[in-house]
Amino acid sequence: MKKCLAIFMSLMLAALLAVPAFGTDAQTPAEKAHIAFGEDGKLTILQVADVQDDAFLSYFCKRSIVYTVQQAQPDLIVLTGDNISGPSCRTKALAKKAIRDVMDVFERLGVPVAMVFGNHDDEKTPLTKLEQIEVYESYSCFIGCAGVVAELKVGDNSTLNAGTYNIPVYESANSDKVAYNVWCFDSGTYNPDPQYGGYSYVLPEQLDWYVETSNALKEANGGEVVPSIAFQHIIPVQIFDALKEVPSGTSGAVEHGGKYYTLPDGTDPEINWLSETPCPPSTACRPAYAEIDAMLQQGDVQAVFVGHDHVNNYIVPYEGIDLVSSQGCTFHSYNDQHRGFRVITIDRNDTDKYETHILFTDALLRRGNFVDVKLYSIRTLYDKVYVFFRDLFK
């Protein structure tokens, strides 16, 4: 009898160990963070685009981040790629230093941080994307993960997309009901297929995961889609279908493929501007269209927020999905007086829409402490002199 009981208990223990743990250990970092709507029913997300500094983060970029977080009081910060400049970090140690310079700021501020990669993060640096994620994961404020890893190989060329995951937003701090969702996609680096060239895109494995996860969220929500927004680095290829095609010579138009484009009619120029041609994947690359097509089919994504084009800032609708380009905050790479950060607010009582505005670096630093104001005045004078001589010798 005792032997039978021992065998039974052993079998029960083995069965219990074989069952997946649905507690804390089975949760993703984002689920553990339990991002939720506040007591006021609001969720505030801060998009930080294109820090793109070298191994030593610019003093002004660092200070502008601090001032922005203090003013916006976000519940979540999302870095949308080119978080470091890979070409400026030719050793693993320098690349790690660049990431730590950025993440040290957020760790001190104590706000949850997610990130996606841009085309420059692992460019010409020996520190791979997966190794970079390990550095991010060493910070307690970081709630992202490696997530879906997908690779595209064409001949001897390849690109690895890593760090695609979602962040569920709960109804309240004490609720397990997912009321909103944030998608984070690695949009890749450069297309390895020489017939297209240019930038890469969200790959089929990532989209398969997106559709599966979107359906699971819908099922758990009683058959209703969970309203969502998405973050990635590179603007989807459909941007040129969303912009207005105009004749050559039209004021403010940008050129692409021999055609000219402006923002759609009725766009407010005070909060939207098209200062350079958007840089999506090649419009000839049909697989690049699949991402937005999948989102339209799922019906959950309201807007895709990107960086990449540092001096562009706009919200352009495409068949019910907003394509939102946000200006960079970098002081290292090219930029202009529009440096800044995008603030996004969602109301739990009206999740079918979002509100957004820009906090401009210039205004933030001019209202900073005495030392920052004086130093920034010197930097501004330097910028003006630089631009004068740059334009003089064009």
C-alpha positions in Angstrom: 0.0 0.0 0.0 2.7 2.4 1.0 4.6 1.6 -2.2 1.5 2.3 -4.3 1.0 5.6 -2.5 4.6 6.5 -3.1 4.3 5.8 -6.8 1.0 7.7 -7.0 2.6 10.8 -5.3 5.6 10.6 -7.6 3.3 10.5 -10.6 1.3 13.5 -9.3 4.5 15.5 -8.6 5.8 14.8 -12.1 2.4 15.9 -13.6 2.5 19.1 -11.6 6.0 19.9 -12.8 5.0 19.2 -16.4 2.2 21.8 -16.2 3.3 25.3 -17.4 3.4 27.8 -14.6 0.9 30.5 -15.0 2.1 32.6 -12.1 4.8 35.3 -12.0 7.5 33.1 -13.6 5.5 32.5 -16.7 4.8 36.2 -17.3 6.7 38.4 -19.7 8.6 41.4 -18.3 5.8 43.6 -19.7 3.1 41.6 -17.9 5.1 41.7 -14.7 5.4 45.4 -14.9 1.6 45.6 -15.0 1.3 48.9 -16.9 -2.2 50.2 -16.2 -4.5 53.2 -16.5 -4.1 55.5 -13.6 -6.7 56.5 -11.0 -7.7 59.4 -13.3 -8.3 56.9 -16.1 -5.4 58.1 -18.2 -2.3 56.4 -19.7 0.6 58.6 -20.8 3.3 57.3 -23.1 6.5 59.2 -24.0 8.1 58.4 -27.3 11.8 59.0 -27.5 13.0 58.8 -31.1 16.6 58.6 -32.4 18.8 59.4 -29.5 21.5 58.1 -31.9 24.5 59.4 -29.9 28.0 57.9 -29.7 29.3 56.1 -26.7 29.1 59.3 -24.6 25.5 60.7 -24.4 25.2 64.4 -25.2 24.8 66.5 -22.1 21.9 68.4 -23.7 20.1 65.3 -24.9 20.4 63.9 -21.3 19.1 67.0 -19.7 16.3 67.4 -22.2 15.2 63.8 -21.4 15.1 64.6 -17.7 13.1 67.8 -18.2 10.7 66.0 -20.6 10.0 63.1 -18.1 9.6 65.6 -15.3 7.0 67.6 -17.3 5.2 64.7 -19.0 5.1 62.3 -16.0 4.7 59.3 -18.3 3.5 55.9 -17.3 5.6 54.3 -20.0 8.6 55.4 -22.2 9.2 53.8 -25.6 12.5 54.2 -27.4 11.7 53.9 -31.1 15.1 52.9 -32.5 18.5 54.3 -33.3 18.9 54.4 -29.6 22.6 54.4 -30.1 24.8 55.0 -33.2 26.4 51.7 -34.0 28.9 53.2 -36.4 30.2 55.3 -33.5 30.7 52.3 -31.3 33.3 50.1 -33.0 33.8 47.8 -29.9 31.4 45.9 -27.8 32.5 47.9 -24.8 31.7 51.2 -26.5 28.3 50.0 -27.6 27.5 48.8 -24.1 28.6 52.2 -22.8 26.3 54.0 -25.2 23.3 51.9 -24.1 24.1 52.4 -20.4 24.5 56.2 -20.8 20.9 56.3 -22.1 19.4 53.7 -19.7 21.2 55.2 -16.6 19.0 58.3 -17.1 15.8 56.3 -17.2 16.8 54.1 -14.3 17.3 57.2 -12.1 13.9 58.6 -13.2 12.2 55.3 -12.3 9.8 55.1 -15.3 9.2 51.8 -17.1 11.0 51.7 -20.4 10.5 49.6 -23.6 12.4 49.8 -26.8 12.6 48.7 -30.4 15.7 48.7 -32.6 16.5 51.0 -35.5 18.7 50.6 -38.5 21.7 52.1 -36.8 21.7 50.3 -33.5 23.7 47.3 -34.6 25.2 48.8 -37.7 29.0 48.5 -37.9 29.3 47.5 -34.2 30.2 44.0 -33.0 27.5 44.1 -30.3 24.6 42.1 -31.8 21.0 42.9 -31.2 20.6 40.0 -28.8 23.7 41.1 -26.8 22.3 44.6 -26.7 19.0 43.3 -25.3 21.0 41.7 -22.5 22.4 45.1 -21.6 18.9 46.6 -21.6 17.6 43.7 -19.5 20.2 44.5 -16.8 18.1 47.5 -15.8 15.1 47.2 -13.5 13.2 49.9 -15.4 13.3 47.9 -18.7 10.2 45.9 -19.4 11.0 44.7 -23.0 12.5 41.4 -24.1 14.0 39.6 -27.0 10.5 38.4 -28.0 10.1 37.3 -31.6 13.4 36.8 -33.4 13.2 36.6 -37.2 15.9 36.4 -39.8 15.8 37.2 -43.5 18.6 35.7 -45.7 19.2 36.4 -49.3 22.3 34.8 -50.7 25.2 35.9 -48.4 23.2 38.8 -47.0 21.0 38.6 -43.9 19.2 40.8 -41.4 18.1 39.8 -37.9 15.0 41.3 -36.4 14.8 40.9 -32.6 12.8 42.5 -29.8 9.3 42.2 -31.1 6.7 41.9 -28.2 3.6 43.5 -26.8 2.8 45.4 -23.6 -0.7 44.8 -22.2 -2.2 47.8 -20.5 -4.5 46.8 -17.7 -7.8 48.4 -16.7 -6.4 49.5 -13.4 -3.5 48.7 -11.0 -5.6 46.1 -9.3 -7.2 44.6 -12.4 -6.1 41.7 -14.6 -8.3 42.8 -17.5 -6.4 44.0 -20.5 -8.1 47.2 -21.7 -5.4 48.3 -24.2 -2.3 47.0 -25.9 1.0 48.4 -27.1 2.9 46.6 -29.9 6.6 46.9 -30.3 8.1 45.8 -33.6 11.6 45.6 -34.8 11.3 46.9 -38.4 14.8 45.7 -39.2 17.9 47.3 -40.7 18.6 47.0 -44.4 16.9 44.8 -46.9 19.4 42.0 -47.8 17.8 41.5 -51.2 19.9 43.5 -53.7 17.0 43.8 -56.1 15.3 46.1 -53.7 18.0 47.6 -51.4 17.1 50.3 -48.9 15.6 49.6 -45.5 14.1 46.4 -44.2 10.6 45.7 -42.8 8.6 43.6 -40.3 9.2 40.0 -41.3 6.6 37.2 -41.8 7.5 35.4 -38.5 6.8 38.7 -36.6 3.5 39.1 -38.3 2.4 35.5 -37.6 3.1 36.2 -33.9 1.2 39.5 -34.1 -1.9 37.9 -35.6 -1.8 35.0 -33.2 -1.4 37.3 -30.2 -4.0 39.8 -31.4 -6.5 37.0 -31.8 -5.7 35.7 -28.3 -6.2 39.2 -26.8 -9.5 39.4 -28.7 -10.7 36.0 -27.4 -9.8 36.9 -23.8 -11.7 40.2 -24.3 -15.0 38.4 -25.1 -14.6 38.5 -28.8 -13.9 42.2 -29.0 -10.6 43.5 -30.4 -8.3 45.2 -27.8 -7.6 48.7 -29.0 -3.9 49.1 -29.7 -1.1 51.3 -31.0 2.3 50.2 -32.4 5.8 51.5 -32.2 8.6 50.8 -34.6 11.5 52.6 -36.2 11.0 52.7 -40.0 7.8 54.2 -41.5 5.6 51.6 -43.2 5.9 51.5 -47.0 2.3 52.7 -47.4 3.3 56.2 -46.4 3.5 57.3 -50.1 -0.1 56.1 -50.6 -1.2 58.2 -47.7 0.6 61.4 -48.7 -0.8 63.7 -51.4 0.8 63.5 -54.8 1.3 67.0 -56.3 3.0 68.5 -59.4 6.7 69.2 -59.5 7.5 72.6 -58.1 4.7 72.6 -55.4 5.9 74.5 -52.4 7.0 72.2 -49.6 6.8 69.0 -51.7 9.3 66.2 -51.3 10.4 63.9 -54.1 10.3 60.1 -54.2 10.8 58.0 -57.3 10.2 60.9 -59.6 6.9 61.9 -57.9 6.3 64.7 -55.5 4.3 64.7 -52.3 3.0 66.9 -49.6 1.0 66.3 -46.4 -2.8 65.9 -47.1 -5.0 68.9 -47.4 -6.2 70.3 -44.0 -3.1 69.2 -42.1 -2.2 71.8 -39.4 1.3 73.1 -40.3 1.9 74.1 -36.7 2.0 70.5 -35.5 2.8 68.7 -38.8 5.7 69.2 -41.1 7.4 67.2 -43.9 11.0 68.5 -43.9 12.5 65.5 -45.8 11.4 62.6 -47.9 10.1 59.7 -45.8 12.4 56.7 -45.9 10.4 53.5 -45.8 11.4 50.2 -47.4 11.5 50.1 -51.2 8.0 50.5 -52.6 8.8 47.7 -55.1 9.2 45.2 -52.2 5.8 43.6 -51.9 6.5 41.7 -48.7 7.0 45.1 -47.0 3.3 45.9 -47.5 2.2 42.9 -45.4 2.5 44.6 -42.0 -0.2 47.2 -42.5 -2.3 44.8 -44.4 -2.3 42.5 -41.4 -3.1 45.3 -39.1 -6.1 46.3 -41.2 -7.3 42.8 -41.2 -7.0 42.4 -37.4 -8.7 45.8 -36.9 -6.9 46.6 -33.6 -4.2 49.1 -34.4 -5.2 52.7 -34.4 -1.8 54.2 -35.1 1.8 53.3 -35.9 4.4 55.6 -34.3 7.9 55.8 -35.8 11.1 57.7 -35.7 13.8 57.3 -38.4 13.2 60.6 -40.3 14.6 63.0 -37.8 13.1 66.2 -39.1 9.6 65.0 -39.9 6.6 65.2 -37.7 3.1 64.3 -38.9 0.0 62.3 -38.4 -1.3 60.9 -41.8 -4.3 58.6 -41.9 -4.2 55.5 -44.1 -7.4 53.5 -44.4 -8.1 54.0 -40.7 -4.6 53.6 -39.3 -2.6 56.8 -38.5 1.0 56.8 -39.7 2.7 59.0 -37.1 6.3 60.2 -37.7 8.0 61.8 -34.7 11.0 64.1 -34.7 14.3 63.0 -33.2 15.9 64.2 -30.0 19.5 63.7 -31.0 22.2 66.3 -30.7 24.7 64.1 -32.4 23.2 63.3 -35.8 21.4 65.7 -38.2 18.4 67.6 -36.7 16.9 71.1 -36.6 15.0 73.4 -34.2 12.3 70.8 -34.0 14.1 68.4 -31.7 11.7 67.0 -29.2 9.6 64.2 -27.8 6.1 63.0 -28.5 3.6 62.5 -25.6 0.6 60.2 -26.2 -2.4 60.0 -23.9 -5.1 57.4 -23.9 -8.3 57.7 -21.9 -9.7 54.4 -20.5 -13.2 55.7 -21.1 -12.6 56.4 -24.8 -9.9 54.0 -26.1 -11.0 54.4 -29.7 -8.8 57.4 -30.0 -5.6 59.0 -28.5 -4.3 62.5 -27.9 -0.8 63.6 -28.7 1.4 66.6 -28.5 5.1 67.5 -28.8 7.5 68.7 -26.1 10.2 70.7 -27.8 13.8 70.4 -26.6 14.4 74.1 -27.3 11.6 75.2 -24.9 12.5 72.6 -22.3 16.2 73.7 -22.1 15.4 77.4 -22.1 13.2 76.8 -19.0 15.8 74.7 -17.3 18.1 75.6 -14.4 20.5 78.5 -14.7 23.5 76.5 -15.9 21.6 74.6 -18.5 20.1 77.8 -19.9 23.5 79.5 -20.3 25.1 76.4 -21.7 22.3 75.9 -24.1 22.5 79.5 -25.3 26.1 78.9 -26.2 25.2 75.6 -28.0 22.4 77.5 -29.9 24.9 80.1 -31.1 27.2 77.3 -32.3 24.4 75.7 -34.2 23.5 79.0 -36.0 27.1 79.5 -37.0 27.4 75.9 -38.2 24.2 76.2 -40.3 25.4 79.5 -41.8 28.7 78.1 -43.1 27.1 74.8 -44.1 24.5 76.6 -46.3 27.2 79.0 -47.5 29.3 76.3 -49.0 26.5 74.1 -50.3 
